[in-house]
Amino acid sequence: MSKIFKTFITMFLLWSCNSSEMKNINDGTNEIEISTKTIQEANESLNNIDQKINILRTKEPIKSEDITKVFPIKILDFQRGKYTSQQSYNAMNFVFGDATYLNKEKTINITITDGAGETGSAMVSIIMLALHSNVNKRNAQGFEETGVLNGKRAIFKEEILQGNNKQKLYSIQYITRDRYAISISS
């Protein structure tokens, strides 16, 4: 990863850190210690992500027919509707799969993106960076926050759709096996 990119990401991580800790500090020395610690933690996270991405770049993406095998026919009382997978054989060379599950009242969409190869690793790296930040945004249109789901960092979102019935769109995004980006929305 280039130094400019690492610097940009470090600044992004620092910006996304919880600033309430900094508000309570009056002594300049403590502020410098906390800032240095935050920078060191951000740098370690970036190095960890960089190592994972370099490994993913060298791997071949799985075949599109293999990704569709991951989607079960039924999840609880949701029956699988349509499902697709796509593999790009041009210079981008990445794979993703998408499935829609339905019951009488709701729909669940699941997307899996393989992080192997140049393009897949770039796509997954963006999610990895977002997962390493602490986000807690709330407003009248919903919320977005990072947290833990089954021992893994995840991004949770709620979006209130404008209209007569004010439906809510929920989504969870996480990475599994340091390779596959999973997005679940309903």
Salt bridges, closest charged atoms under 4 A:
ASP50 OD2 - LYS6 NZ 3.76
ASP66 OD1 - LYS69 NZ 3.45
ASP114 OD1 - ARG179 NE 2.60
GLU118 OE1 - ARG57 NE 3.71
GLU145 OE1 - ARG138 NH2 2.58
GLU158 OE2 - LYS168 NZ 3.76
ASP178 OD1 - LYS52 NZ 3.31
